[in-house]
Amino acid sequence: MNRVYLVATAASNMEAKVQELVDAVTKAGLIATVYKPLEVFNAADSVAEIKAGKSAVLMEKICADFLKQDFDDVDAVVVEGATGMNDVIAHKFNDDLASALDAKIFADGEDAELFCPKRLLRCEKCVAGDLAAPAAERRVSQAMFRASLLSKASKCVKRIVLPEGSEPRTVQAACLAVERNIAVPVLIGKKADIEATAKSVGVKLPANIEIIEPSAELAEKYVPTLVELRKAKGMTPESARAALSDNVMLATMMLKFGEVDGLVSGAIHSTADTLRPALQIIRTAPGVKSVSSVFFMCMKDKTYIYGDCAINLNPLAEELADIALQCDDTAKAFGLPSRVAMLSYSTINSGKGPDADLVVAATAAAKAARPEMLIDGPLQYDAATVPSVGALKAPNSPVAGKATVFVFPDLSAGNIGYKAVQRSAHGTIAIGPMLQGLAKPVNDLSRGALVEDIVYTIALTAVQAQA
């Protein structure tokens, strides 16, 4: 499937308009099909969700259903929109659906001549060009990314350990993970405490949630390996037993032994408490110089990757290049287009100074390591994202004006940048931080994480584990 079209027409001629568009695409030598979301999510329910302020939830449901459809041999999908275009709710539904699917809107009224089938037939070359747009040029909306993330996780369900097993949000998220079939949660904690928490938050523990009670006997089997891994740092059997009294360390050893596939922590632990055992025990993947992090910045109509916003304070040029490579890998693993902007206060050679020189060197190192990667820098944020600014400041850049992956020069810039967008761009959701570069997936939560945040972190950890 190369391109998706959304049809949003008046109730009086909806079916006719849809058929005309399908006929026009077919006459252009392409294969078209029709998808009707309101046959799955009926109009009354959809209107109710939009009026209740749950448009984002509705769009994610539609995207999830859309991903289940068999469009493998189809060039164009005509998505039938809501009827009654004078209705404000119908307008919102169609606008939101167009954003969610990165689609064009074909409407009656002033745009009818531009988008009518006759014009499509007269411009077959242009139409074919649109339909053949490469995946790298498309945008992935918030709804589509979230739906796709859950879909990817459910294709090969992994065991994800949650060391904060009796924490209320974690228990609720574990139940939702089972309900959505994205993981088998392994909760560490006393069974009675976990059951009491579940009762207090009004959820019933599914049968296939695993509960592991920490004990001295359980910890003892990990003691020899922990001593061996940390003997250079003075680890003794006694200090190993003390370390294993912490559930995060216990869960990390379970991951090391391959008893679980990934780990999610941080609802009540600091980033350092989650990351330290991972760095000590799991360590970096082969060929990786350092661990970094990314946030998936999900705006209404697009999803960006920001790195590193949580781990590396002042990376050297070589480390910054490694972060860029890791971000490129992450984008591809999660089905996002990868055009990497190495950010700075300078665009190309407009600014001077050691900070700009650092980004110049890092960009060169990343290009040398992966010549086929679409990467450029230094780029200012506006030059990286705004086509007109990119064309003016970096006219020959393959990235300027259309970047999708952003590598910040240091932790201050990255952390400030992601929080500024998260809090200031209406409707933006930041999923992460997701850790990159570890030999096995470990991910940290914000201590202010919502239940849904934990669910999506479990899902992205499961996707990492599949790799």
N, C-alpha and C positions, 0 to 999 in steps of 0.2 A: 504494500500500500504506500503510495507516494504522497497523496494529498487528501485532505478531508474538506468537504464543502458542507456548510450549514445553510439550509433553506429556511427563511423566516418570512412567510407570506401571509396575506390576509386569509381569513377563514373561507371566504367565498370561492377561492380558486386554489386552495392548498394542493390538492391532489394533482390538478392539472399542471401547476407550476413545477411540482416535483418531477412529474413525468416528462415535461418539456426539457428540464435540465438533464435528466438521465438520457433522453434521446439525443440532446446536443453533444454530450460527452461521448456517447456511443458512436455518433457519426464522425467524431474526431478520431476514431480508430482505437478507442480506449474501452476498458471494461468498467462498468459502473454498477453500483448496488445502492439500495436504500436502507437506512437504519432509522427506526422510529422509537426514540426513547420513551415517548409518552404512552406507548403500548406496554412498556415494562413498568414505568413510573407514571401512573395515570395523572391526568391534568389536575384533578382535585387535590391529590396528595402533594403534587409539586407546588401548586399555588399555596397550600397551607405551609409547606416548609419555607418557601420564599418569604411569606408574610411573617413567619416566626423568626426570620433572620438566619435561617439555616441553609441559605443558598450554597455555601461552600460544601456542606455535608451532602446536599443533593447532587451537586456537580461531581463530587468524588464517587458517589454511588453510580452515576451514569457512566463516568469514565471506567469504573471497575467492570460494569456490564459491557461497555464498548470493547474493552480489552479481551473479553471472552469470545467475541464474535470471530468468525472465520473470514478474514479479509485478505488472506495470503495471496490470492490470485486476482486481486482487485486493484485497479488503478485509481479509482475515485469513489468516495463514499458520500452520498447525499444524505445528510442528516436532517430529518424533518423537524422543524421547530414548532413552537407553540402557535396556536391560532389566535385570531382576534387581536390584530396588531395595534388597535387603538387602546388596548388594555395595557396599563403600565406594568402589570405583572408579566404579561406575555413579552413585552419589550425586554424586561430585565432577564427573564428566562433565556431568551434568544441571545442577548448580549453575553450573559454568563456562559452559556453553552459554547458560543463562538470562541470565547477566551479559553475555556477549558480544553477544547479540541484543537486550538490553533487553526480555526476555520475562517473562511470568508462568509459574509452574510449576503445572501441574495434576497433582496426585498423589493416589494412594489414601491411605487412613488418615484422620487427623484432619481433613484439609482436604477430604475427598471431598464432604461435604455442601455446603460453601461453593462448590466449583467444579464440582459435577456438572452435567451438561447440563440437568436439570430446573430447577435454580436459575437457570441462564443464561436459560432460556425464561421464567421468571417475572419476570426483571429485564431485559427486552429494552431498556428505555430506558437502563439503566445500562451494559449491554453495548455498545450503540450509541455511548454517550458515550465509552467506553474506546477503541473502534475508531476513532472520529473525532478522537482526540486530535491536535492540530496537531503538526507536526514540531518546532516550537520547544520543545515540552514534553518531547520525548524525550531520552534520554541516548545518547551515542555511546561505546561501550566502547573500551578499548584495542585489542582485537583487531579490532573493526569499523573504527576509525579507521585503523589501519595497513593493513588490507586495502583500504579505500576509497582511501587515499592512493596505493597502488600501482596500483589500478584506474584512478584518474583520470589518473595519469602515463602509463599505457600506451595511453590512448585517442588521444593525439596525441604521438608520440614526438619529443622535442626533443634538440638537440645541447647537451650540458653539458660545459664545459671544466673540466679538473682540472689546475691548474698544478703540483701536486706529483706529477707523473706517475710517478716511479719509487719513491714511498713505498709500502712493502708493503701497508698497509691500503687505501690508495687503489687499488692495482692489483687487489686482491681485490674491492673494492666495485665497481669498473668492470666486472669480469667478471660479477658478480651482477646488475648493472644491465642488461647485455645479456641474460643468461639469463632475467630476469624481464620483459624488454621494456619497461622504464620510461624508457630514455634511450639515446642514442648517445653514449658517453663519448669525449671528446677529451682524450687525455693529452699533456701537454707534458713533453718530456724526451728524452734520447738513447735511440734505439730499443734499442741494445744494453743499456743500463742497465735499461730497462723489461722487456725479455725476460729478463734475468738475475734481476730481482726476481720476476717471475712464476714462474720455475723454482724459485727458493728457497722460495716459499710454496706450491708445489704446485698452481698453476693454469695452465691453457692459455689464452692470449689468443685470444678469439673473432675471427673474420675482420673483423667490422664495428666493432671498436674502432679509433678513429683515433689515430695517433701523430704529433705535430708536433714536429720537432726545432728547438729555438731556434737562431737563427743571426743574424749581423750583417745578412745579406741580407734575412731575413724581417723583422727589426726596422726596417729602413730605410724600408719603405713606410708605417710608422706615425709616423715622425719628424715630418713636416710638420704632421699633425693634432695631435699631442701638443704641439708648440711653440705652435700657435695656441691650443689650449685653456688652456695654462699660461703664456702670454707675460706676463700681468699679474703673475705671480709670478717673472718672470725666467728662464723656461725658454729655453734655447738649443738648437740642434741637438746640440751636444756633450753637454749635460746630459740631453737627451731620450734619446740613445743609451745613456748610462749607466743611466738609469732603466729602459729597455727590456731591459737585461741581466737584470733580475729577472723570473722567470716569471709572478709575479702581475700585474705591470704589463703584460707582454706579453699575458696572457690577458684582462685588462681591456680592452685596445685591440681585441682580437679581438671582444669583446662589443660594444664601441662601434661597430665596423664592421658588426655584424650577421652576422658569420661563425659565431658560436655564439649559442645562445639563453639561456644562463645560466652562472654560474660558482660553483664550490664550492672553497673553500680553507680552510686552518687546521689541518690535521693536524700540520704542522711549522712553521706561521707563527702569529704572534700575531694577535689580533683587529684590532689597529691596522694590521698589515701587510696584512691582507685588506681592511679597510674604507677605509683612506686612499686607495688608487687609485680605488676605486669612488666615493667622495665627490668626488674631483678630476676624474674623467673621465666617469663615468656620470651622476652628480648626481641630484637628486631629480626625481620625476615632477611634471608640471604641477599646480599648486595645492597641493603638499605643502610644508609649512614645514620639516620636519626628518625625518631618518631615525630609525627606532626598531627595536625587536626584540621578538619573542615567542618563548616556549617553548610547545610543545604538551605539557601535563602529562597523560600517559596513565596513568590509574589503571585498575584491573581493570574497573570497571563504568562509568566515565565519562571524558571528556576535557575538560580545562579549557584555556583560553588565559591565559597570564600575560605581561604587558608593562608597562613595559619593564624588562628584567632584564640588559641588556648594554651599552647605548649611552649614554643621557642621564643625566648625573650629577644635576643639580638642575633639572628642567624648570620653566619658567614656566607659568602657568595656561593660556595660549594653546597652548603646546607640549604640555602634558598633555592638553588637549582634542583636539589633533591626533592624539596617540597613541591616544586612545579611538576616534576615527573610523577610524584604520588598523586597530585590533584588530577593530572591527566588520566592516570589509571582509574581513579575513582569515578570520574565523569563517564568513562567508557563502560565501567562495570555496572553503573546504574542507568545506562541508556540515555545519558545526556550528551548533547553536543559539546565538544571540547575545543575552545579557542581561548588560549591562556594569555592573560594580560599580567605582565610583571609591573606592579603599581609603584609609582613614585610621585614626587612633586614635579618631576621633569618628564616631558614627552620627547623621546628619542634623544636629541642632544640640546634641548632648549635650556636645561639647567645644569649648573656645575656644582661640584662638591663631592665629598666622600660618600654620602648617602646615595646620590645618583650613580656614582661610579660602582658602588656595590651592586646595584640592580643591573647595570650594564654587564658586569662580569658574570652575574648569576644567569642572565638571559643567554649570554654566549655559551656558558657551560651547559645549560639545558639543551640548547640547539645542537651542540656537539654530541651530547649523549643520545639525543633522539631527533635526528634531522627531519623526520617526517611529521613531527608534532607542529601544530599551528600555535605558535607562541611569538610574542613580541614584547619589547620593553626597552627602556622605561616608558610607561604610559601613565598619564594622569587619568583619574577615574572618568572624567567627562570624555576624554579622548578615546577611552576604551569602550564606552557605552553609547555615545551619541554619534550617529553616522556623520552628521554635518561637521562636528568638531573633529572626529577622527579623520575625515577626508581633508580637512584644513591643516591639521597638525602632523598627521602621519599618512600622507596620501598613498604611499606604496606598501602600507602595512596589511598583512593578511588577517589581522586581528582588530585593529583600531575601528571603533564604531560598532562592533558586533561581538565583543568578548562575552564569554559565558562563564569562564573560570578566572578568578581574581586571586593573585598571590600578593599578599601584603608584605612590605619590607621588614616589618618587625611586629612584635606582639602588641605594642601600644596601638599602632595603626590598625591592626587586624581586629583587636577586641573592641576598640572604639567604633570602627567602621561597621561591624556586624550589628552591634547594639543600636547604633544610630539608625540604621535601616530598619531593623526589627521594630523599634519603638516609634519611628516617624513615618514609615511607609504603610499606609492603612491596609490592613488585611494580610500583612506579611507574616509568615510563620518561619521561624528558624529551627530546623531539625539538626540536632547535634549538641556538642561537638562529637564527631565521629573520628576516632583515632586511626591514623594511617601508618603503615610501616612495621607494625608488630607481626610476629610470626603467626599469631592466632588472634582473632578479634576480641578486643576488650573495649568497651565504650563507657564513657562517663556521662552522667546526667547532671543537670543543674539542680541544686537543692530546692529550687522553686518549680521544678518540673510538674506539669499537669499529668493526669493519667494518660491522656492521648499522646503526650510527648514520650512517655515511657513505652507505650505500645509501638510507636514508630521507631524508637531506638532499638527495641527488640527486633523489629522487622529488618532494619538496616544491618544489625549485627548478624542476623540469620543469612542475609544476602552475602555479606562478607564471608561467612563460614562456608557458603556454597562454592566459593572460589578456591 
